[in-house]
Amino acid sequence: MKSKIMYWLPRVLTIIFILFMGMFSLDVFEGNDSLGNKMLGFLMHNIPVLIIIVILIIAWRNEIIGGVLLMLAALTGSYFYHSFTGNPWSLVVLAPFFCTGILFVIHKLLYPENKKG
């Protein structure tokens, strides 16, 4: 039972955090821009979301590599958004990905023989 919880917890949390990040891109549909500009803005806002989705797919197949990539993505994002020098609220979005990366690695280390929990 613990193995199944440890298997699904980082996956479900990562999906929830991806949806949370994607929610911020919906603000591009306000305003008077053309539909093309709104769609371009929507795509630009969702580039980090798409990167995290690709990392989640990798993590689903290889937990160690995916977990490390999630942690690196969170650290890179915190550097890019100046989380530690001027924008500490960006950690609200980035820290969960670091934590789920740790959970992926912990699951693989605790249950190395299980493929699907």
VOVEX-985680 format. One line per field, with one value per residue: residue in three letters; x, y, z of N, C-alpha, C, O in turn. Coordinates in steps of 0.2 Angstrom, whole numbers, plus 5000, padded with zeros to 4 digits. Layout:
VOVEX-985680
resn	[ALA,...]
n.xx	[X,...]
n.yy	[Y,...]
n.zz	[Z,...]
ca.xx	[X,...]
ca.yy	[Y,...]
ca.zz	[Z,...]
c.xx	[X,...]
c.yy	[Y,...]
c.zz	[Z,...]
o.xx	[X,...]
o.yy	[Y,...]
o.zz	[Z,...]
***
This chain:
VOVEX-985680
resn	[MET,LYS,SER,LYS,ILE,MET,TYR,TRP,LEU,PRO,ARG,VAL,LEU,THR,ILE,ILE,PHE,ILE,LEU,PHE,MET,GLY,MET,PHE,SER,LEU,ASP,VAL,PHE,GLU,GLY,ASN,ASP,SER,LEU,GLY,ASN,LYS,MET,LEU,GLY,PHE,LEU,MET,HIS,ASN,ILE,PRO,VAL,LEU,ILE,ILE,ILE,VAL,ILE,LEU,ILE,ILE,ALA,TRP,ARG,ASN,GLU,ILE,ILE,GLY,GLY,VAL,LEU,LEU,MET,LEU,ALA,ALA,LEU,THR,GLY,SER,TYR,PHE,TYR,HIS,SER,PHE,THR,GLY,ASN,PRO,TRP,SER,LEU,VAL,VAL,LEU,ALA,PRO,PHE,PHE,CYS,THR,GLY,ILE,LEU,PHE,VAL,ILE,HIS,LYS,LEU,LEU,TYR,PRO,GLU,ASN,LYS,LYS,GLY]
n.xx	[5004,5010,5019,5011,5006,5017,5021,5011,5009,5019,5017,5003,5003,5012,5005,4994,5001,5006,4993,4990,5000,4997,4985,4989,4992,4980,4976,4980,4969,4962,4958,4961,4967,4971,4964,4974,4986,4983,4983,4996,5002,4997,5003,5016,5016,5014,5025,5035,5026,5024,5037,5038,5028,5034,5045,5038,5033,5045,5049,5040,5043,5057,5061,5072,5080,5070,5066,5077,5078,5066,5070,5081,5074,5066,5076,5082,5072,5070,5082,5080,5069,5073,5071,5077,5083,5075,5062,5053,5041,5039,5044,5033,5027,5037,5044,5036,5038,5052,5050,5042,5051,5060,5052,5050,5063,5065,5055,5060,5072,5068,5059,5065,5063,5050,5040,5028,5023]
n.yy	[4994,5006,5008,5010,5022,5030,5029,5035,5048,5058,5059,5063,5075,5082,5084,5091,5103,5107,5110,5121,5130,5132,5138,5152,5156,5160,5173,5180,5180,5191,5208,5218,5213,5204,5188,5180,5186,5184,5170,5167,5173,5165,5152,5156,5159,5146,5138,5135,5126,5116,5111,5105,5095,5087,5083,5076,5065,5059,5056,5047,5036,5034,5036,5042,5050,5058,5064,5071,5080,5087,5093,5101,5109,5117,5123,5130,5138,5146,5153,5160,5168,5175,5171,5171,5183,5194,5191,5182,5176,5168,5156,5150,5144,5136,5128,5117,5108,5105,5098,5087,5081,5076,5067,5058,5053,5047,5037,5028,5025,5019,5008,5000,4988,4988,4992,4998,5002]
n.zz	[5000,5004,4994,4983,4986,4987,4974,4966,4972,4968,4955,4953,4961,4953,4941,4946,4950,4937,4931,4939,4936,4922,4923,4925,4913,4907,4908,4896,4888,4891,4887,4872,4861,4845,4840,4835,4841,4855,4855,4852,4863,4873,4870,4872,4886,4890,4888,4899,4905,4896,4895,4908,4907,4898,4905,4915,4908,4906,4919,4923,4916,4920,4935,4942,4933,4929,4941,4945,4934,4936,4948,4943,4934,4943,4950,4940,4935,4947,4947,4935,4937,4947,4961,4973,4975,4972,4969,4978,4979,4967,4971,4976,4965,4960,4970,4973,4962,4964,4975,4971,4962,4971,4978,4967,4966,4979,4979,4969,4975,4987,4983,4973,4965,4961,4947,4944,4957]
ca.xx	[5000,5014,5022,5007,5005,5023,5021,5006,5009,5023,5013,4997,5005,5015,4999,4990,5005,5006,4987,4991,5005,4994,4980,4991,4992,4973,4976,4981,4963,4959,4961,4958,4972,4968,4964,4981,4991,4981,4985,5003,5004,4995,5008,5022,5015,5014,5032,5037,5021,5026,5043,5037,5025,5039,5049,5034,5033,5052,5049,5035,5047,5063,5060,5078,5081,5064,5066,5083,5076,5061,5073,5085,5070,5064,5082,5083,5067,5071,5087,5078,5064,5076,5068,5081,5085,5070,5055,5052,5034,5040,5045,5026,5026,5043,5046,5032,5042,5058,5048,5040,5057,5063,5048,5051,5069,5064,5052,5064,5077,5065,5056,5069,5061,5043,5039,5021,5021]
ca.yy	[5000,5012,5008,5013,5029,5033,5029,5040,5054,5063,5060,5067,5082,5086,5085,5097,5109,5109,5114,5127,5134,5133,5143,5158,5158,5161,5180,5183,5181,5198,5214,5220,5210,5200,5181,5177,5188,5180,5163,5167,5174,5159,5148,5158,5158,5139,5135,5131,5120,5110,5108,5101,5090,5082,5080,5071,5059,5055,5054,5042,5030,5033,5041,5045,5055,5063,5068,5076,5085,5091,5098,5106,5114,5121,5128,5135,5143,5150,5158,5164,5172,5179,5170,5172,5190,5199,5188,5176,5173,5163,5150,5146,5140,5132,5124,5110,5104,5102,5093,5081,5078,5073,5061,5053,5049,5043,5031,5024,5022,5014,5003,4999,4983,4989,4996,5001,5002]
ca.zz	[5000,5004,4988,4978,4988,4985,4966,4963,4975,4964,4948,4954,4963,4947,4937,4949,4949,4930,4930,4943,4932,4916,4925,4925,4906,4904,4908,4889,4884,4892,4883,4865,4855,4840,4842,4834,4847,4861,4855,4853,4870,4877,4868,4875,4893,4892,4886,4905,4906,4891,4897,4914,4904,4895,4911,4919,4904,4907,4926,4923,4914,4923,4941,4944,4928,4929,4947,4944,4929,4939,4953,4940,4931,4948,4951,4934,4935,4952,4945,4929,4940,4953,4967,4980,4976,4971,4968,4982,4978,4962,4974,4977,4959,4958,4975,4972,4957,4967,4980,4968,4960,4977,4979,4962,4968,4985,4977,4966,4980,4992,4980,4966,4961,4958,4941,4945,4964]
c.xx	[5004,5017,5018,5006,5011,5024,5017,5006,5013,5019,5007,4998,5008,5010,4995,4994,5006,4999,4987,4995,5001,4988,4982,4992,4985,4972,4977,4975,4959,4962,4958,4963,4968,4968,4971,4986,4989,4983,4993,5005,5002,5000,5015,5022,5016,5020,5034,5032,5023,5032,5042,5033,5030,5043,5045,5034,5040,5052,5045,5039,5053,5063,5066,5080,5076,5064,5071,5081,5071,5065,5077,5080,5067,5070,5083,5078,5068,5077,5084,5073,5067,5073,5071,5084,5080,5063,5053,5046,5034,5041,5038,5025,5031,5045,5042,5035,5048,5056,5046,5046,5060,5059,5049,5058,5069,5060,5056,5070,5074,5062,5059,5066,5054,5043,5033,5019,5017]
c.yy	[5006,5013,5011,5020,5033,5033,5034,5047,5059,5064,5064,5074,5085,5088,5091,5103,5111,5113,5120,5132,5136,5138,5150,5161,5161,5169,5183,5184,5187,5203,5214,5217,5206,5193,5178,5179,5185,5173,5162,5168,5168,5153,5150,5157,5150,5135,5131,5125,5114,5107,5103,5095,5084,5079,5075,5065,5055,5052,5048,5035,5029,5039,5045,5051,5060,5067,5073,5081,5090,5096,5103,5111,5119,5126,5132,5140,5148,5155,5163,5169,5176,5178,5171,5179,5195,5197,5182,5173,5168,5157,5146,5142,5135,5127,5117,5106,5101,5097,5086,5077,5074,5066,5056,5049,5045,5037,5026,5021,5017,5008,5002,4993,4984,4994,5001,5002,4996]
c.zz	[5000,4998,4983,4980,4985,4977,4964,4966,4970,4958,4949,4956,4957,4942,4939,4948,4942,4928,4933,4939,4925,4917,4924,4917,4903,4904,4901,4886,4886,4888,4876,4859,4851,4843,4841,4839,4853,4861,4855,4860,4875,4876,4872,4883,4895,4890,4893,4906,4902,4893,4903,4912,4901,4900,4915,4915,4905,4914,4927,4921,4918,4929,4943,4940,4929,4935,4947,4939,4932,4944,4949,4936,4936,4950,4946,4934,4941,4951,4939,4932,4946,4959,4973,4981,4976,4970,4972,4981,4972,4965,4975,4971,4958,4963,4974,4967,4960,4972,4977,4965,4965,4978,4974,4964,4974,4983,4974,4971,4985,4989,4973,4962,4958,4952,4942,4952,4966]
o.xx	[5003,5019,5020,5005,5011,5027,5019,5005,5010,5020,5006,4996,5006,5010,4993,4991,5006,4999,4985,4993,5001,4986,4978,4992,4985,4967,4975,4975,4954,4967,4953,4962,4962,4972,4974,4990,4994,4986,4995,5010,5006,5002,5018,5027,5017,5020,5036,5035,5023,5033,5045,5034,5029,5045,5048,5034,5040,5054,5046,5037,5055,5064,5066,5081,5077,5063,5070,5083,5071,5063,5078,5082,5067,5069,5085,5080,5066,5077,5086,5073,5063,5071,5068,5086,5081,5058,5053,5045,5030,5040,5038,5022,5030,5047,5045,5035,5050,5059,5047,5046,5062,5061,5049,5058,5071,5062,5056,5071,5077,5062,5056,5067,5052,5047,5033,5012,5015]
o.yy	[5011,5019,5015,5024,5038,5038,5038,5051,5065,5070,5069,5079,5091,5093,5096,5108,5117,5118,5125,5138,5142,5142,5155,5167,5163,5171,5189,5187,5189,5202,5210,5219,5203,5191,5174,5175,5183,5171,5158,5165,5167,5150,5145,5155,5149,5129,5126,5120,5109,5101,5098,5090,5078,5073,5070,5060,5049,5047,5043,5030,5023,5045,5050,5057,5066,5073,5078,5087,5096,5102,5109,5117,5125,5132,5138,5146,5154,5161,5169,5175,5179,5182,5173,5181,5201,5201,5177,5167,5164,5152,5140,5137,5129,5121,5112,5100,5095,5092,5081,5071,5068,5061,5050,5043,5039,5032,5020,5015,5012,5003,5003,4994,4980,4999,5006,5002,4996]
o.zz	[4996,4995,4979,4975,4982,4974,4959,4962,4969,4955,4944,4953,4956,4940,4936,4947,4941,4925,4930,4938,4923,4913,4922,4916,4897,4901,4900,4881,4883,4885,4874,4854,4852,4847,4845,4841,4857,4866,4858,4862,4879,4881,4875,4886,4901,4891,4892,4909,4904,4892,4903,4915,4903,4900,4917,4918,4906,4915,4931,4924,4919,4928,4945,4942,4929,4935,4949,4941,4931,4945,4951,4936,4935,4951,4947,4933,4940,4953,4940,4930,4949,4963,4978,4986,4979,4970,4969,4983,4971,4961,4976,4971,4955,4962,4976,4968,4958,4972,4979,4964,4964,4980,4975,4963,4974,4986,4976,4970,4987,4992,4968,4956,4953,4952,4940,4953,4972]
***
